[in-house]
Structures are given as structure tokens and as C-alpha cells.
Amino acid sequence: MKSFLFFLSLSLLWPAGSHASEDEDQSARAVSLSREEKEARAWSVRGSLQFVSGKRVTDDFTRDLIDGNACSLESKMRPIPLGSVAWILREVGALTWVRSLNLCNNELQRLNMDMGSLPYLEVLYLDHNKLKELPTTIGGCARLRKVRVCHNMLESLPDTLTSCTALEHVEVTHNAFTAFPTVLCGLKKLKFLDVCNNNLATLPQDIGDLTCLERLFVCECCLRTLPSSIGQLTQLYVLYADDNAIDHLPEEIGRLTNLMHLHMPGNRLTFLPLSVGGLVSLRIANFAHNALERLPSTLGELGRLQWLNLKGNVLHVVPASLGRIIRLSILDLRSNPYLLSRGRWQGAWGQNEITDHFEDVARLDEPVVKAISLHTVLAFMVPF
């Protein structure tokens, strides 16, 4: 079916017979090229590169004609031949009208091309290479909206990136940053930012300047805290900060009234601030595998909360206020050994509701799911 649609799309783009002679001309012109140049040029089926999207040629990279604005040289098996890389980058630099450029999986160590020659470029993918830097000429891509440079060796980003005023989406995971690239704080239209798996240690206060930010991912960044300016990201609705060393949340986090997903598993939180009650849009909250000893009563103000994961903490009591969250469907309390005392459960749902089930829960060492009123409690409990 995919093949049929692929050839159908080609037939719609180019009438039958209209490009046969052009293909023959292209083959004739390629006779004088070296083998590597032939392989590199093979992805250009037609003479004009501006409407070619490449995928696989020989065993080195893949080719497909998809649309008139994309150029993809992503390697699926082996990188582009090293002797062809420089030639390809020169050719790519001539693709004045290209809007999407994919050079993933090619072991590129340097991007030797004038990015400013691609004024219409909107999407740039450079994942899984060996880049240590991006060219300063990237600032000439005024229409650039999305940049993905994951799994490289970047230590910094060029200051000229701030000239890309249309940037909305940046992913730079799995690089060699030792500090947050502050140039990102100058991208006022940024909506999506993923800097996971970098040794950042801290986030700058200037991150609060990203007032359009909607999704922020800072997992496995060795963070010890979140800056108070996080409260200025009032458009944020997704925050992932898994597997850091964060031991407390700033009071200002309660200002994130649009936040719907808050993921903080694998940190060192011992308590949650009272201000979390201000997260009135929160649907999912994940605080698994921290060191929480208590919960604030203000959690009961999260009327839209549907899933609360508190697995793997050291909670001594479940606050009665949780019983007011009528939309809460899953409450995960697994691996909280201090909650085995029956009396510490009674506050949230009332003695009659909880004690009817507690004895069964306490006796089982397999996962137990019990419906209590409108709530579901997951309890992995092994009696002492």
C-alpha cells in the first residue's frame, strides 16, 4: 500500500513521460564523474535539487522523491562515503529553496557549508553525527523553526542562533554540554525545548524569559534544583525532570497554572511545597522514587488530577485531602513501607471504605488493585 501511494504521489507530481528525457540527460552528465561523486549525485534524480527528498542510494543512504521542499540524506545502513561528504555539502548549499534538511547518521565532524545560503530552511535534522559545533552561519536561516542535533558532541551553541527568531523547537539531547547553553534563552518564540542527558547541573534564571515555552524536558541533567524563574513559564503544560538530584521545588512552581503533566521521578524530593495546590490544570503528577515523607494538604485542591504516582517513597501518611479529588482514578502507593499501618490510611477515604479492603491488601505480596469509591489504589505491600 505504501509503495502504491509513493508511486501515485510521483505520478501526480510529474506527468508520465515528462521527465524521462531529463533523467537520461542527468545520467549522461554523470558519466564523467568519479564513482563516489556518482553515488553522491545519484540522489538527485532530476537536474534541479530544490524539490528532492533523498533516502537510499546504493548501500550508503536512502532516496525517495517525497515533496518539493525536503532534502534528506539520512543514512540507514552506513554513512555517506567520506569522499562524498564535502561534495554533498557543497551541493546542499546550493539548494536555495530547500525547507527541510536531514543529515542524520553520517558521522559528520563538521558542517562545512554556508547555512546562510538556505534562507528558506525551516527544519534541520543533524542527529547521530560527531559534530562539536554548529556553523555560525546558521544565524542566516531566518525562517528556521525546528532544529534537532541529538547524539552529537556539542559543547556550546553559536551566539548567532539568536538571529533565528522563528525558532520554536530545539532538541539537543545526548551531547557534551557542561552548562546550559544560555543562547537558548534568547529564543523568544521557543515552544519546545529538550536538553536531556547533558551534564548541566543548573538551569539559568534567564530560562524564565522563554515565556512562550510549552514543553520542557530536562531529564538526566544532574540538576540539583529548579530556578525560581520557572514560575514565569506560564504557558508551560509539560515538564519532565526525571532522574536528576533535585531535592526541593521552588514555591514559584505553583504559578504554572497551565501545567498538565509534571514528571519528577528519580529525584531526591523530601517534601512538596504548599504552592503545588496552584497547579489547577494538573492531570498527571509523577513523584515516584523520591524520598517524600509527607504530602501537603493542598494536593486536595488539584481538582483535575487523574493520576498521582507516589511509588517508592517513604510516606508516613496519606492526607485526607486527597479524598476530595473526585477525578483521581489512579493513586500509586507501591513501595511505601510505612503505610502498612491501617490507621494511617483511614484519613483519606473514611474508615468504612478503607478497612474493608486493607486486610486483603496487607496479606498479598502481588500487585493489588482495589477500587475505593471512585479511586483506584495500587499497593505493592509485603507485610512485616
Secondary structure, 3 states (H helix, E strand, C coil): CHHHHHHHHHHHHCCCCCCHHHHHHHHHHHCCCCHHHHHHHCCCCCCCHHHCCCCEECCCEECCCCCCCEEECCCCCCCCCHHHHHHHHHHHCCCCCCCEEECCCCCCCCCCCCHHHCCCCCEEECCCCCCCCCCHHHHHCCCCCEEECCCCCCCCCCHHHHHCCCCCEEECCCCCCCCCCHHHHHCCCCCEEECCCCCCCCCCHHHHHCCCCCEEECCCCCCCCCCHHHHHCCCCCEEECCCCCCCCCCHHHHHCCCCCEEECCCCCCCCCCHHHHHCCCCCEEECCCCCCCCCCHHHHHCCCCCEEECCCCCCCCCCHHHHHCCCCCEEECCCCHHHHCHHHCHHHHCHHHHHHHHHHHHHCCCCEEEEECCEEEEECCCCC
